[in-house]
């Protein structure tokens, strides 16, 4: 048998950052006590009528435009009928027949190559509630609890065509899409709060073939790492079945994290299974040319525009600008720091060498750490003003990042202000010269690199507080 390859499409669910739900005025704030952000509409009580949230429609149009989609002029909502305990109406209001955005694309960078992923549609629907499976004493009980705070939250679904050819494509697509959604400001994409969720559709086929295999869907993947593990496992599982001559079933599966595998959930549904029909309580929405263009004109600054501005406004090299704008939260954090202290290049250097490394190690976003942009700006400012040196700055950076206080308070509390008094530094220099006659002879014999070792000795005696430039100048002067 020829070599097999995966064919992957994705359905990405994005909770929009509106203040209220899609069909009622209940809050969408995360973390409130269960069932405290509900009303008769999102509880599915008889006799109530939904009222569409205009901001949710505009956010969906905004995202669809950024994804190069055509905007449907006349759109409407449909009822998707199914039963589940967290769906109080026993149907979900969604869009099946007239999605807001269609036929778009997203370009992704994979290594040195650019791949185009076609977007089938972008549509708007309501989110379901949440099932909680409690444990008592570490043992799972035989009942579940229902929290309907999330029910009715505006949920945008982005459906791609099966254009992803492996985990590298899939990871690039998820990261690029998350970045675009953050830049358009339609969602904060906090995966730990369920704001961004992935569903993977995967099949296998002989490499080079145009024929698609049987599609399997894996639902409710709440992190990119889980989605990648799921793709790797499912490709292996389906490949083994094909090689054995077994039939891959069209089914919906879920990811079993403890056992690192997928498990069958149910047979794969098709549209007919949901008995879609137009929602009789909601009128057709007319997206006029004027409305569409108004949304387009008010699109926030996107990544390419921000990168170019960082080069022009802050004088950054292209490489720095590209790194700093690869993530909207990072770009925003950088601009706050530059606003607090006007040294764009030094702040860029600190972010690329220290800050981004720490974020990667912690798997964190910029606002998740204790150090604020103004704190980094204060460290750079103190170095620029010769109040501390670079080594001390790194120590203060680490302590501020760990939550030990504001950088300026740390410097004051621990007596880290740099010594720039010539007399005090000269005393340290004289001690080091007296204690290291062998080094002095090497320097006088022309081994000038040894002077840096003597600088290190002076810094050690001053507990890192001496101004290293002054130390170097005094040593050069005294040793001729």
Order of alpha helices (4+ residues) and beta strands (2+ residues): beta-alpha-beta-beta-beta-beta-beta-beta-beta-beta-beta-beta-beta-alpha-beta-beta-alpha-beta-beta-beta-beta-alpha-alpha-alpha-alpha-alpha-alpha-alpha-alpha-alpha-alpha-alpha-alpha-alpha
